[in-house]
Amino acid sequence: MNPYEQQAESIYNRLLEMEVSADPNQLFLCSYLLGHISLVSAEQGDNELQFNQRVEHSLDDAFKIDKLSDDDVSDIRSLWLQLSETAK
């Protein structure tokens, strides 16, 4: 498994763990990110940076069309940042 795949798996598994004890708002955030992680995981890549950039691009594209509140967008970005910085 290369670093791209390891990053994807690490973040995906952490989100699944978070879902178990999540309140309704956190559950929404986890579910939203899990969808993007799954899509980007299916792509080919070489390293963590590529994976993180692709997820950020996927989120940016989705935020342009999804009808999310500013708070939801901020919370999703915050959770993503936390996960991407601590994944290994």
N, C-alpha and C positions, 0 to 999 in steps of 0.2 A: 504494500500500500504506500503510495507516494504522499508527500506532505499536503498536497491539495486534498486528497481523499481523507487523510487523517484529520485535517482541520474540519472538513465537512462532518465527519462522523462524530468528532468530539463535541462540536456545537449542537448537532442534532440530538445526541444522547443527553446533553445537559438540559436542553429544552424539554425533552421527554421527562426527565427527572423533576424539573420545575413544575410541569403540568400537574403532577400528582398532588401537590399541596397548594396549588394556585387558587387565589380568589378569582371571582369572575373577570375582573379587569386583567389580571395577570394571565389568566387562561386565554383571553383574546389575544394578548400580545404574543404569547408563546405559539398559539395556533397560526397567527399571521406570519411569524418568522419561520415556523416549520415549513410552511408552503414554499417560501422563497428558498430556504435551505435545500429542500428536496429538488426543486427545479435546477438550481445551480450545481447541486451535487451530481446531476446527470451529465453535466458537461465535462470535458476533459481539461485538465490543468496540471501544473507542475508544482505549485507551491502555495503556501498560506496566503501570501499577498494577492495572488491571482484570485483565489477563492473569495477573499474579503472584498476585493474590488468588484467582483462580479455580483456578489450579494448586494453591495451598496448601489450598484447600477440598477439591479433588479428592483430594489426598494424605491429608488428615485423615479424609475419609470412607472411603478405602480402608484406612487403617491400623486403623480400627475393626473391619474384617471380615477383612482378610488375616492370615494366620498368620505374621507376620514376627517375627524376634527383635528385642529392644531395640536391639542393635547395628546391624542392618539399617535399622531406622527412623531411628536416629541418623545413619547414613552417608548415607541417602537425603536426609534433611533438610539435612545439611551440604553435599552436592553441589548440591542445589537452591538453597540460600542462595548458594553461590559463583557459580553460573550466573546467578541472578537479579540479583545485585549487579553483575556485570561485563558483562552482555549489553548490546549496543547495535548 
